[in-house]
Amino acid sequence: MRRTVFADRAEAGRALAGEVARLLSTGNRPPTTTDAHPPPVDRLHPATGTPRPTGTTALHTTGTNRPLVLALPRGGVPVAAEVAAAIGADLDVTVARKIGAPSRPEFGIGALAEDGRPVFNQHALTRLNLAEADLAYAVERERAEIRRRIRRYRPDRPPPDPTDRLVVLVDDGLATGITARAALRWLRERHPRRLLLAVPVCAPGATRDLADADAVACLHSPADFRAVGHWYANFDQLSDDDVNRALHRP
């Protein structure tokens, strides 16, 4: 039976905003919640059982002192838009692409972000008897798609500069975590003051290899996780136009 946690990505972003605000203000790393260890009752919506922000407030900072919320498009953008609005942050995107296994393209065994180097799951490569060189064509194909999306989302402006800023990377969920890992590495090389990853839902174990993040917020890590979309009542695919509307909303 399909069991959802969030109505849609916007609701997930509003739920996530409270935890992000707490992390930015305290620096504490939150425990990942699971079905076996649910979050406290006072953090649950009384009707639906979904997390709600607690004490979410804008951080009242300006310029480069404002937090920078970066979404992984496409699905992370409506989540990140809600987080940025709630905490008074600047909003932009970090464009990253998954590199799928040759026989199972939906299974991420690598990823790359912006103009960065590809990151691979070495355990998965060994299990599939693959070398990084075997994926050279897939890397170049995804790099071309990254360039296309950058032109689409940032046609007339430079990439956001995370140097010495509080940066929050946001996606709508983590399955393997490899795409977030590539994006975090790319951002870490640009020297943010502090780098957080925030997602509404993640697979158990998906946050283990994210050493480039100073803190990780995941509201739900269900033991029976199968796919990110299973935890949303509405998980429609988004278009480039949807991304641009979210990035430029008032």
Disulfide bonds with the S-S distance in Angstrom:
Cys202-Cys218 2.38
